[in-house]
Amino acid sequence: MMRKAKFLAAFLLMFSSTSVFAASLTTTFTNQSGDTINELALTSKQSPEPSAANILAAPIAAGDSGAVTIEAAEGECVFMLTFTFASGKVLERADTDICQADGIVIE
């Protein structure tokens, strides 16, 4: 019985660690919108809770590009991207597969 309990505890510990399932996805966003992107928030297709945090380290000016690293669960690739611009305009891009994209152009 004790052996089963130890095995179960080890199994649960292994799968409860977020680092086991964490992946860093880096992609480049090219801003061709004519307006500065001030914020980028993500909503995972796997977890419909929106990201409350802006994941941009700095705004991406019109005509510029910026690399963004996204911390996601292993295999989590499809996101709703929500861009907020300096003008106040909001642009949403549904079902964006970050894993398959070489880069993303925002127009």
C-alpha positions, 0 to 999 in steps of 0.5 A: 500500500505504501509503495502505491502511495509513493508512486501516486505522489510522484506521479501527481507531483510530476504532472502538477508542475507547470514547467513540465507543460510550459513552452516558450513560443517566440514570433515576430509581429510586423506592424503595417497598420499605420498606428502604434500597437500599445498592447497585445493580449492573448486568449488561448483556444484551449482556455477561453479566459482572456489574458488580462496582461499586456504581453508587449515589452514595449509598443510597436510603432507603425512600420516596425517589428517586434519579437514577442515570447509567449509562455504557453502550455505544451502544444498550445498554439492557437490564440485570439490576439487582441491588439490595442492601438495608440488611437484607441482602436482594438483589433482582434485576430481569432484562431491565430496559430502561433506555432505555424506562423513565421511572423504575423503582419498586422494591417 
